[in-house]
Amino acid sequence: MSLLEAQLKTEISFLTYSGRTLYSSLSPPAQQAAYLQMPVREAAAAAAAADESPPPATLRLQVSVYDEEAEEDVGVPVVVYKRA
């Protein structure tokens, strides 16, 4: 997640997959710290594991970041993760 933040050059507010929140800046600090150190592939694997059907080869993750000018969370282009 920290790498994704570095690539986006901003702090991630929310990471969701299929309507499920995988990371939130509103989570307890300990949980936030754990997720920030987690590679995106692990977050994607956790998201796919929650599905009852076989996971798709490609996961589309929605990322929201805080826009200081707008003073609100805004979406960025969908992050496409291809499972190995």
DRENKOL-286064 format. One line per field, with one value per residue: residue in one letter; y, x negated, z negated of N, C-alpha, C in turn. Coordinates in Angstrom, 2 decimals. Atoms other than C-alpha are relative to their C-alpha. Layout:
# residues N
residu [A  ...]
n_py [Y  ...]
n_px [X  ...]
n_pz [Z  ...]
ca_py [Y  ...]
ca_px [X  ...]
ca_pz [Z  ...]
c_py [Y  ...]
c_px [X  ...]
c_pz [Z  ...]
# end
This chain:
# residues 84
residu [M  S  L  L  E  A  Q  L  K  T  E  I  S  F  L  T  Y  S  G  R  T  L  Y  S  S  L  S  P  P  A  Q  Q  A  A  Y  L  Q  M  P  V  R  E  A  A  A  A  A  A  A  A  D  E  S  P  P  P  A  T  L  R  L  Q  V  S  V  Y  D  E  E  A  E  E  D  V  G  V  P  V  V  V  Y  K  R  A]
n_py [-1.18  -1.16  -0.16  -0.58  -1.41  -0.65  -0.13  -1.00  -1.23  -0.53  0.95  0.73  -0.09  1.24  0.97  0.89  0.99  0.58  -0.56  0.28  -0.85  0.74  -0.91  -1.29  -0.87  -0.13  1.21  -0.19  -0.19  1.25  0.64  -0.81  0.28  1.34  -0.05  -0.82  0.81  1.16  -0.17  -0.01  1.38  0.62  -0.59  0.57  1.40  -0.01  -0.35  1.13  1.11  -0.23  0.43  1.42  0.57  -0.09  -1.39  -0.31  -0.17  -1.43  -0.70  -1.45  -0.61  -1.43  -0.74  -1.38  -0.79  -1.28  -1.16  -1.13  -1.18  0.23  0.37  1.20  1.17  0.14  1.24  -0.04  1.09  1.34  0.74  1.34  0.91  1.33  1.04  0.93]
n_px [-0.83  0.89  0.49  -1.09  -0.05  1.15  -0.29  -1.06  0.54  -0.98  -0.44  -1.23  -1.05  -0.77  0.26  -1.16  -0.14  -1.34  -0.83  0.54  1.12  1.20  0.79  -0.62  0.77  -0.81  0.19  0.89  1.40  0.74  -0.45  0.54  1.43  0.15  -0.35  0.95  1.18  -0.43  0.05  -1.31  -0.38  -0.62  -1.33  -0.80  -0.26  -1.01  -1.27  -0.43  -0.32  -1.31  -1.02  -0.29  0.33  1.44  0.39  0.36  1.43  0.28  -0.82  -0.04  -0.05  -0.29  0.79  -0.38  1.04  -0.49  0.35  0.03  -0.65  -1.45  -0.29  -0.83  0.58  -0.33  0.47  1.04  -0.29  -0.04  1.26  -0.25  0.98  -0.07  0.46  0.97]
n_pz [0.00  0.02  -1.38  -0.78  0.39  -0.62  -1.43  -0.16  0.60  0.94  1.03  -0.31  1.02  -0.04  -1.05  0.01  -1.06  -0.09  1.06  1.34  0.37  0.38  0.81  0.26  0.90  1.21  0.80  1.15  -0.42  -0.14  -1.23  -1.09  -0.12  -0.59  -1.42  -0.75  -0.26  -0.78  -1.45  -0.63  -0.37  1.18  0.15  -1.08  0.34  1.06  -0.63  -0.81  0.88  0.60  -0.96  0.03  -1.30  -0.27  -0.23  -1.38  -0.24  0.11  0.99  -0.17  1.32  -0.03  0.98  0.26  0.65  0.50  -0.80  0.93  -0.59  0.05  1.40  0.04  -0.64  -1.42  -0.59  -1.03  -0.92  0.57  0.04  -0.50  0.55  -0.63  0.93  -0.56]
ca_py [0.00  2.39  1.73  2.54  5.77  6.59  5.93  8.08  10.71  11.12  9.45  6.77  7.36  4.22  1.08  -0.95  -4.03  -5.06  -2.77  -4.03  -1.68  -3.17  -0.11  3.06  6.01  5.96  2.51  2.15  3.24  -0.29  -1.64  1.27  0.58  -3.11  -2.35  0.37  -2.18  -4.80  -5.26  -4.59  -8.25  -9.30  -6.86  -8.14  -11.75  -10.93  -9.35  -12.32  -14.81  -13.19  -14.17  -17.52  -18.04  -18.62  -15.32  -13.60  -13.37  -9.57  -7.54  -3.93  -1.97  1.48  3.94  7.22  9.94  13.19  16.29  19.20  21.82  20.29  19.29  15.89  12.35  11.81  8.70  8.03  5.78  2.16  0.12  -3.10  -5.98  -9.16  -12.17  -14.54]
ca_px [0.00  -2.84  -4.20  -0.80  -0.72  -4.20  -3.08  0.03  -2.03  0.72  2.22  4.85  8.11  9.98  9.26  12.29  13.03  16.50  18.11  15.97  13.60  10.11  8.45  9.80  8.00  10.82  9.82  8.09  4.41  3.05  5.16  4.11  0.44  0.86  2.57  0.10  -2.72  -0.70  -1.54  1.40  1.25  2.08  4.98  6.19  5.86  7.87  10.56  10.69  10.78  13.96  15.81  17.55  16.95  13.49  11.58  11.20  7.77  8.02  9.25  10.34  9.63  11.12  8.87  9.94  7.51  7.94  7.94  6.81  8.07  11.56  11.36  12.91  12.07  11.96  11.58  8.56  8.52  9.27  6.24  6.18  4.41  3.64  3.40  0.50]
ca_pz [0.00  -0.77  2.74  4.22  2.23  3.55  7.13  6.68  4.79  2.23  -0.84  -0.25  -2.11  -1.03  0.95  1.96  4.01  5.11  2.54  -0.36  -2.15  -2.31  -3.82  -5.40  -6.92  -9.49  -10.75  -14.13  -13.91  -14.43  -11.58  -9.34  -10.05  -9.19  -5.89  -4.91  -5.16  -3.26  0.42  2.74  3.84  0.24  0.03  3.41  2.24  -0.88  1.29  3.65  0.77  -0.54  2.64  2.68  6.39  7.86  7.90  11.26  12.85  12.80  9.83  10.17  7.00  6.40  4.63  3.03  2.01  0.12  2.33  0.19  2.65  2.82  -0.88  -0.16  0.88  4.63  6.71  8.87  11.94  11.12  10.07  12.06  10.34  12.26  10.01  10.53]
c_py [1.25  0.26  0.64  1.48  0.77  0.20  1.07  1.38  0.69  -1.10  -0.64  0.15  -1.31  -0.87  -0.99  -0.96  -0.55  0.45  -0.25  0.89  -0.87  0.84  1.29  0.80  0.26  -1.22  0.31  0.07  -1.29  -0.72  0.77  -0.33  -1.36  0.03  0.82  -0.78  -1.19  0.28  -0.05  -1.41  -0.72  0.55  -0.56  -1.45  -0.09  0.31  -1.18  -1.17  0.15  -0.41  -1.50  -0.68  0.07  1.44  0.24  0.19  1.46  0.62  1.49  0.63  1.50  0.67  1.41  0.68  1.32  1.12  1.22  1.25  -0.13  -0.30  -1.17  -1.16  -0.07  -1.31  0.26  -1.12  -1.37  -0.64  -1.43  -0.89  -1.36  -1.02  -0.96  -1.40]
c_px [-0.87  -0.57  1.07  0.14  -1.16  0.24  1.05  -0.44  1.02  0.40  1.33  0.97  0.77  -0.50  1.14  -0.06  1.41  0.89  -0.49  -1.21  -1.16  -0.90  0.77  -0.87  0.76  -0.09  -0.87  -1.46  -0.79  0.37  -0.52  -1.46  -0.23  0.29  -0.98  -1.27  0.31  -0.16  1.41  0.43  0.65  1.39  0.93  0.35  1.06  1.37  0.55  0.43  1.39  1.13  0.21  -0.37  -1.51  -0.39  -0.35  -1.51  -0.41  0.95  -0.08  0.25  0.26  -0.75  0.57  -1.15  0.60  -0.54  0.07  0.68  1.51  0.46  0.97  -0.76  0.48  -0.56  -1.12  0.33  -0.10  -1.39  0.31  -1.14  0.20  -0.61  -0.95  0.58]
c_pz [0.00  1.39  0.89  -0.33  0.66  1.50  0.26  -0.51  -0.90  -0.98  0.41  -1.16  -0.11  1.14  -0.08  1.18  -0.08  -1.16  -1.41  -0.26  -0.47  -0.91  -0.14  -0.93  -1.29  -0.90  -1.21  0.46  0.19  1.29  1.21  0.24  0.66  1.49  0.81  0.33  0.90  1.50  0.58  0.37  -1.19  -0.24  1.07  -0.29  -1.09  0.58  0.78  -0.86  -0.62  0.93  -0.11  1.31  0.22  0.33  1.47  0.14  -0.16  -1.02  0.27  -1.37  0.15  -1.14  -0.12  -0.73  -0.44  0.87  -0.90  0.56  -0.08  -1.43  -0.09  0.64  1.44  0.50  0.99  0.98  -0.69  0.07  0.42  -0.49  0.65  -0.94  0.71  0.09]
# end
